[in-house]
Amino acid sequence: MARRAPGGPPQAFAETFGAVASNVERVVRGKPDVIELVLLCLVAEGHVLIEDVPGVGKTSLAKALATSIDCRWGRIQFTPDLLPADVVGGSVWNRATGAFDFRPGAVFANLVVGDEINRASPKTQSALLEAMEERQVTVDATTYALEPPFMVLATQNPIDHDGTYPLPRSQLDRFLMRVTVGYPGRASEIEILDRNDSDVFDALEPVATAKDIIEMSDIARAVHVAPVLQGYLVDLAETTRRHPALSLGMSPRATLALQRVARARAAASGRAYVVPDDLKALAQPVLAHRLCLSPEARLQGARAGDIVDDVLRRVPVPTATPGR
């Protein structure tokens, strides 16, 4: 397996990050920005909700990422009759030993692809809550730890709501980002028509390991965030909490999430410090799904993404050097 192992500095981080992104782009053509966001979510130790219409490559993106990393991955096809035990596992009677044995569910993997998560019942959706937040699963009063790295890549179709169960706010908040894939450009779609999808996946090989991802996460956590930028983060949060179009603004968890993924973006750019552009570039995918519009704003057709843009315009950007 040809790969680049990260050392300590962000420059090595950036090399491995670029190698994985290029590998995924062999399958998902013309979407480098989306691939970057999903990879940032992975090294920032978060989970991602990929939301878009059918057929634009949501599942292919998740599968390509899982194939690009030499680690264990699992896939869950969410359906209305899926049970929580199918996700987290359960105890099965072993006649030979006369005791119950625990059989892990599909969530016991490094990368878990959850296809059409909004088609599962709320009870099954909630089975993911502890795993996503605590990196552990409790079954029959016994807690089982999930090995790092651990990431859930969930997909859902925002258009077809027949037979679906919308994700509650508590579940949405567990996702570090919500991203959309979108339609490919003309040149990229011609490339898609000219290739054989099965051949592309067959030729795809891992370019990083689970250990590499853990080391990259350690590097990202060490990236410096200047106090002036932390003040900027708090100003953003307070502005959302006072915004007239919002009934629910940024929580402290949202502020921490934006800081965490901004550190990963800085490392992917070869920097050991965060700059304001890191925060501004990631505000939409990290914050929009966490904000709750007021009834008046919904009647006026406002969108959470528009409010995020308005908040970024209202809050002055720090002018001090962020690396110091």
C-alpha positions as CSV (number, residue, x, y, z in Angstrom):
1,M,0.0,0.0,0.0
2,A,1.5,3.3,-1.1
3,R,0.8,6.0,1.5
4,R,2.4,8.9,3.2
5,A,2.7,8.7,7.0
6,P,2.3,12.0,8.8
7,G,5.1,13.0,11.1
8,G,4.5,15.9,13.5
9,P,4.4,19.2,11.6
10,P,1.3,20.5,9.7
11,Q,3.2,20.2,6.5
12,A,3.2,16.4,6.8
13,F,-0.4,16.6,7.8
14,A,-1.2,18.5,4.6
15,E,0.6,15.9,2.4
16,T,-1.4,13.0,3.8
17,F,-4.6,15.1,3.7
18,G,-4.0,15.8,0.0
19,A,-3.2,12.2,-0.8
20,V,-6.5,11.0,0.7
21,A,-8.5,13.8,-1.0
22,S,-6.9,13.0,-4.4
23,N,-7.8,9.4,-4.0
24,V,-11.4,10.1,-3.2
25,E,-11.6,12.5,-6.1
26,R,-10.9,9.6,-8.5
27,V,-14.5,8.5,-7.7
28,V,-16.3,11.8,-6.9
29,R,-15.4,14.0,-9.8
30,G,-15.5,17.8,-9.7
31,K,-16.3,18.1,-5.9
32,P,-13.0,19.0,-4.2
33,D,-14.7,21.4,-1.8
34,V,-17.1,18.7,-0.6
35,I,-14.3,16.1,-0.3
36,E,-12.3,18.6,1.8
37,L,-15.1,19.3,4.2
38,V,-15.7,15.5,4.8
39,L,-12.0,14.9,5.4
40,L,-11.8,17.9,7.8
41,C,-14.7,16.4,9.7
42,L,-12.8,13.1,9.9
43,V,-9.6,14.5,11.3
44,A,-11.5,16.9,13.6
45,E,-13.1,13.8,15.2
46,G,-16.6,14.7,14.1
47,H,-19.5,13.2,12.1
48,V,-20.9,14.5,8.9
49,L,-24.5,14.5,7.5
50,I,-24.4,14.4,3.6
51,E,-27.8,15.8,2.5
52,D,-28.8,15.9,-1.2
53,V,-31.2,14.5,-3.8
54,P,-30.7,10.9,-5.0
55,G,-28.0,10.1,-7.5
56,V,-25.4,12.8,-6.9
57,G,-22.8,10.6,-5.3
58,K,-23.6,10.8,-1.5
59,T,-23.0,7.1,-0.9
60,S,-20.1,6.9,-3.4
61,L,-18.4,9.7,-1.5
62,A,-18.7,7.9,1.8
63,K,-17.6,4.6,0.3
64,A,-14.6,6.1,-1.5
65,L,-13.4,7.7,1.7
66,A,-13.8,4.4,3.6
67,T,-11.8,2.6,0.8
68,S,-9.1,5.2,0.9
69,I,-8.2,4.5,4.5
70,D,-6.9,1.1,5.6
71,C,-9.4,0.6,8.5
72,R,-12.6,-1.2,9.4
73,W,-15.7,0.2,8.0
74,G,-19.4,-0.7,8.1
75,R,-22.5,0.2,6.2
76,I,-26.0,0.5,7.6
77,Q,-29.0,0.8,5.3
78,F,-31.6,2.5,7.4
79,T,-35.2,1.3,6.9
80,P,-38.4,1.7,9.0
81,D,-38.0,-1.8,10.4
82,L,-34.4,-1.5,11.4
83,L,-33.9,-2.2,15.1
84,P,-31.5,-0.6,17.5
85,A,-29.8,-3.9,18.1
86,D,-29.0,-4.0,14.3
87,V,-27.0,-0.8,14.9
88,V,-25.2,-1.3,18.2
89,G,-25.4,-5.1,18.6
90,G,-27.0,-7.3,21.3
91,S,-26.5,-10.3,23.5
92,V,-27.1,-13.8,22.1
93,W,-27.5,-16.9,24.1
94,N,-24.6,-19.3,23.6
95,R,-25.8,-22.9,24.3
96,A,-22.2,-24.2,24.4
97,T,-21.1,-21.9,27.3
98,G,-24.5,-21.4,28.9
99,A,-24.0,-17.7,28.8
100,F,-24.9,-14.7,26.7
101,D,-22.3,-13.5,24.2
102,F,-22.2,-9.9,22.9
103,R,-22.4,-9.6,19.2
104,P,-21.2,-6.2,18.0
105,G,-23.4,-4.3,15.5
106,A,-22.5,-2.3,12.4
107,V,-21.5,0.7,14.5
108,F,-18.3,-1.1,15.7
109,A,-16.1,0.2,12.9
110,N,-13.8,3.1,12.3
111,L,-16.0,4.5,9.5
112,V,-19.7,3.9,9.6
113,V,-21.7,4.7,6.5
114,G,-25.4,5.3,7.4
115,D,-27.5,5.4,4.2
116,E,-30.8,7.3,4.4
117,I,-30.7,7.8,8.1
118,N,-34.0,9.6,8.1
119,R,-35.8,6.4,7.1
120,A,-35.2,4.7,10.4
121,S,-37.5,5.1,13.4
122,P,-36.6,7.6,16.1
123,K,-35.8,4.8,18.5
124,T,-33.2,3.4,16.1
125,Q,-31.9,6.9,15.3
126,S,-31.4,7.5,19.0
127,A,-29.3,4.3,19.2
128,L,-26.5,6.3,17.5
129,L,-26.6,9.2,20.0
130,E,-24.3,7.6,22.6
131,A,-22.0,6.2,20.0
132,M,-21.6,9.5,18.1
133,E,-21.1,11.6,21.2
134,E,-19.4,9.4,23.7
135,R,-17.6,7.0,21.4
136,Q,-19.1,4.1,23.3
137,V,-22.1,1.8,23.3
138,T,-24.0,0.5,26.4
139,V,-25.8,-2.8,26.0
140,D,-27.4,-4.7,28.9
141,A,-25.6,-2.4,31.4
142,T,-22.2,-3.1,29.9
143,T,-20.3,-0.4,28.1
144,Y,-18.1,-1.1,25.1
145,A,-15.6,1.4,23.8
146,L,-15.4,2.2,20.1
147,E,-11.9,2.2,18.7
148,P,-10.6,5.5,17.2
149,P,-10.8,6.9,14.7
150,F,-14.6,6.7,14.7
151,M,-16.8,8.7,12.3
152,V,-20.4,8.4,11.1
153,L,-21.1,9.5,7.5
154,A,-24.8,9.6,7.3
155,T,-26.8,10.5,4.1
156,Q,-30.4,11.6,3.7
157,N,-32.7,12.9,0.9
158,P,-34.2,16.3,1.9
159,I,-36.8,16.1,-0.9
160,D,-38.7,12.8,-0.5
161,H,-40.3,12.8,3.0
162,D,-42.7,9.9,2.5
163,G,-42.0,7.2,5.1
164,T,-39.2,9.3,6.8
165,Y,-38.6,10.4,10.3
166,P,-37.0,13.9,10.4
167,L,-33.9,14.0,12.6
168,P,-34.6,15.8,15.9
169,R,-32.4,18.8,17.0
170,S,-30.5,16.6,19.5
171,Q,-29.5,14.2,16.7
172,L,-28.6,17.0,14.2
173,D,-26.4,18.6,16.8
174,R,-24.2,15.5,17.0
175,F,-23.1,16.1,13.4
176,L,-20.1,18.4,13.2
177,M,-21.1,19.4,9.6
178,R,-24.0,19.1,7.2
179,V,-22.9,19.3,3.6
180,T,-24.5,19.0,0.2
181,V,-22.9,17.4,-2.8
182,G,-24.8,19.2,-5.6
183,Y,-24.8,18.4,-9.3
184,P,-21.4,18.0,-11.1
185,G,-20.2,20.5,-13.7
186,R,-20.5,19.7,-17.4
187,A,-16.9,18.5,-17.8
188,S,-17.1,16.3,-14.7
189,E,-20.4,14.7,-15.8
190,I,-18.9,13.8,-19.2
191,E,-16.0,12.1,-17.3
192,I,-18.6,10.2,-15.3
193,L,-20.3,9.0,-18.5
194,D,-17.0,7.9,-19.9
195,R,-15.9,5.6,-17.1
196,N,-17.0,2.4,-15.5
197,D,-17.9,2.9,-11.8
198,S,-17.1,-0.7,-10.8
199,D,-13.6,-0.4,-12.3
200,V,-13.0,2.8,-10.4
201,F,-13.7,1.3,-7.0
202,D,-11.8,-1.9,-7.9
203,A,-8.7,0.2,-8.6
204,L,-9.0,2.3,-5.5
205,E,-6.5,1.4,-2.8
206,P,-5.9,2.8,0.7
207,V,-3.4,5.7,0.9
208,A,-3.6,6.1,4.7
209,T,-4.2,4.0,7.8
210,A,-6.3,4.4,10.9
211,K,-3.1,5.2,12.8
212,D,-2.4,8.0,10.3
213,I,-5.8,9.5,11.0
214,I,-5.3,9.4,14.8
215,E,-1.9,11.1,14.4
216,M,-3.4,13.8,12.2
217,S,-6.1,14.4,14.8
218,D,-3.4,14.9,17.4
219,I,-1.7,17.4,15.1
220,A,-4.9,19.3,14.5
221,R,-5.6,19.5,18.3
222,A,-2.2,21.2,18.8
223,V,-2.9,24.0,16.2
224,H,-2.8,27.4,17.9
225,V,-5.9,29.5,18.2
226,A,-5.0,33.0,19.3
227,P,-7.1,34.6,22.2
228,V,-8.3,37.3,19.8
229,L,-9.8,34.6,17.5
230,Q,-11.4,32.8,20.5
231,G,-13.0,36.2,21.3
232,Y,-14.2,36.4,17.7
233,L,-15.8,33.0,18.1
234,V,-17.6,34.1,21.2
235,D,-18.8,37.3,19.4
236,L,-20.2,35.2,16.6
237,A,-22.1,33.0,19.1
238,E,-23.5,36.0,21.1
239,T,-24.6,37.6,17.8
240,T,-26.6,34.5,16.8
241,R,-28.2,34.4,20.3
242,R,-29.4,38.0,19.9
243,H,-30.3,37.8,16.2
244,P,-34.0,38.7,15.6
245,A,-34.5,36.0,13.0
246,L,-33.3,33.2,15.3
247,S,-35.1,31.6,18.2
248,L,-32.1,29.4,19.0
249,G,-28.5,30.6,18.4
250,M,-25.1,28.9,18.7
251,S,-24.6,26.7,21.8
252,P,-21.1,26.3,23.4
253,R,-20.9,23.0,21.7
254,A,-21.3,24.8,18.3
255,T,-18.5,27.2,19.3
256,L,-16.2,24.4,20.2
257,A,-17.1,22.5,17.0
258,L,-16.2,25.5,14.8
259,Q,-12.9,26.0,16.6
260,R,-12.1,22.2,16.3
261,V,-12.6,22.0,12.6
262,A,-10.9,25.3,12.0
263,R,-7.7,23.8,13.5
264,A,-8.0,20.9,11.1
265,R,-8.3,23.3,8.1
266,A,-5.3,25.2,9.3
267,A,-3.2,22.0,9.5
268,A,-4.5,20.9,6.1
269,S,-3.1,24.2,4.7
270,G,0.3,23.6,6.3
271,R,-0.2,26.2,9.1
272,A,0.3,25.8,12.8
273,Y,-2.2,28.5,13.6
274,V,-5.8,29.4,12.8
275,V,-6.7,32.5,10.8
276,P,-10.1,34.3,10.5
277,D,-10.6,32.8,7.0
278,D,-10.6,29.3,8.5
279,L,-13.6,30.2,10.7
280,K,-15.5,32.1,8.0
281,A,-15.0,29.3,5.4
282,L,-16.4,26.7,7.8
283,A,-19.2,28.7,9.4
284,Q,-21.9,27.5,6.9
285,P,-21.5,23.7,7.1
286,V,-20.8,23.8,10.9
287,L,-23.4,26.2,12.1
288,A,-26.4,26.4,9.7
289,H,-28.0,23.1,10.8
290,R,-27.7,24.1,14.5
291,L,-29.6,27.4,14.2
292,C,-33.4,27.5,14.7
293,L,-35.3,30.2,12.8
294,S,-38.0,32.2,14.4
295,P,-41.6,31.6,13.2
296,E,-41.6,35.1,11.6
297,A,-38.3,34.4,9.7
298,R,-39.7,31.1,8.4
299,L,-42.8,32.8,7.1
300,Q,-40.6,35.3,5.3
301,G,-38.7,32.5,3.6
302,A,-35.4,33.1,5.4
303,R,-32.8,30.3,5.5
304,A,-30.4,29.5,8.2
305,G,-27.5,29.8,5.8
306,D,-28.5,33.4,5.0
307,I,-28.5,34.2,8.8
308,V,-25.0,32.8,9.1
309,D,-23.8,35.1,6.3
310,D,-25.5,38.0,8.0
311,V,-23.8,37.2,11.3
312,L,-20.4,37.1,9.6
313,R,-21.1,40.5,8.1
314,R,-22.1,42.0,11.5
315,V,-19.2,40.8,13.6
316,P,-15.9,42.6,12.9
317,V,-13.0,40.4,11.9
318,P,-10.0,40.6,14.2
319,T,-7.0,42.5,12.7
320,A,-4.3,41.2,15.1
321,T,-1.9,38.6,13.8
322,P,-3.6,35.3,14.7
323,G,-0.3,33.3,14.8
324,R,1.0,35.3,17.8
